[in-house]
Amino acid sequence: MKVKVISRSTDEFTRERSQDLQRVYHNYDPNLRPQEKAVEYVRALTAAKLEKIFARPFIGALDGHRDGISCMAKNPNYLKGFFSGSMDGDIRLWDIANRRTVCQYSGHQGAVRGLTVSTDGRILVSCGTDCTVKLWNVPVATLTDSDDSTDNSSEPLAVYVWKNSFWAVDHQWEGDLFATAGAQVDIWNHNRSQPINSFQWGTDTVISVRFNPAEPNVLATTASDRSITLYDLRMSSPARKVIMRTKSNSISWNPMEPMNFTAANEDCNCYSYDSRKLDEAKCVHMGHESAVMDIDYSPTGREFVTGSYDRTIRIFQYNGGRSREIYHTKRMQRVFCVKFSCDASYVISGSDDTNLRLWKAKASEQLGVLHPREQRKHAYHEAVKNRYKHLPEIKRIVRHRHLPKPIYKAASLRRTMMEAERRKAERRKAHSAPGSIVTEPVRKRRIIKEVE
């Protein structure tokens, strides 16, 4: 006769330290746990509430500039190195980890309009309204925890004077070329004092330029004639152009899907396009209450951050129509530039009130080193929230964002105006001949035409 006994090894339930939690073994048979889903729902509800309680996205402000921040650039080789340029011509290199100025450059006579860093992280390129392009040496010693900056860091390596003022600059992801935007698009080499190539399509000012992260010879620009233009350096003329109803202030390529880019527009929206099919937008990202001034993709390519004239910063999913997060402070004014950090953990914003601000990309994320038990707990909370996110109570808590009163009033006013426009369009269609008015989707409505 066989006798079954319950036996446990002492190693399985004996704690190694007195601080360790006692191991508890569960039987996960659903017949023995009829309340399992109800318990999990309560846990998901609690996790959603705790996320709101611990949402503290603002980390700190970096002050030092004496005028509004006009542009920023991140160093691709040094995680904590960040550059900022202001409207008074001052350029600073910041140590984000210690929140201090590492190096200050003499800059330009007028406003600094563009900053970019070479792929190896050793040369900073700046341009401004004083019609000059300047190349600066990036002090590597200061970024590797040295106290003093090098002597030659505050003097430019080269100064190139050109015929018109500049509005933006961007460096190739791989190579020695960089492009400037102004009266036309100029392609420069580090060792040449004049552009090696120039592109012009129309007479309006080009206000932003970005190189493609995968194809080094392709770049995209936005101009004041409301156009978004694609250029190929291997061709003698611009490739394609799409004209919208309102101007786009900035543009950014998706680093993980480099055929797609997103444009920040004056009509409070962002538009994602496939560069192979420009006759309609892939997605329209709504939420801002004023013109969107800057945009930058996360290195993961799954989300991007935008800064707006309405004094808020929003984080969108790459395929989401509404923002995931809304950041604001009482003192922050109009946001002119935003950047994701190279590890996608932080967001840096520069605004009209002379300050740079450091934010967490995930508002409720716990900073510092997490124990394995804490990591498992956070992962479990995320899992149960995702499982029950479709239920109304959890959806309401997760979606809720507190907004300042001026932005809340502007949002309600904008909703009223859009509803009035929708009713007007419906009535016009109802009182017209059948088939004479065709309703266009939102993805096509703001596009006038595509030119090749």
Secondary structure, 3 states (H helix, E strand, C coil): CCCCCCCCCHHHHCCCCCCCCCCCCCCCCCCCCCCHHHHHHHHHHHHHHHHHHCCCCEEEEECCCCCCEEEEEECCCCCCEEEEEECCCCEEEEECCCCEEEEEECCCCCCEEEEEECCCCCEEEEEECCCEEEEEECCHHHHCCCCCCCHHHHCCCEEEECCCCCCEEEECCCCCEEEEECCCEEEEECCCCCCCEEECCCCCCEEEEEECCCCCCEEEEEECCCEEEEEECCCCCCCEEEEECCCEEEEEECCCCCCEEEEEECCCCEEEEECCECCCCCEEECCCCCCEEEEEECCCCCEEEEEECCCCEEEEECCCCCEEEEECCCCCCCEEEEEECCCCCEEEEEECCCCEEEEECCCCCCCCCCCHHHHHHHHHHHHHHHHCCCCHHHHHHHHCCCCCHHHHHHHHHHHHHHHHHHHHHHHHHHCCCCCCCCCCCHHHHCEEEEEC
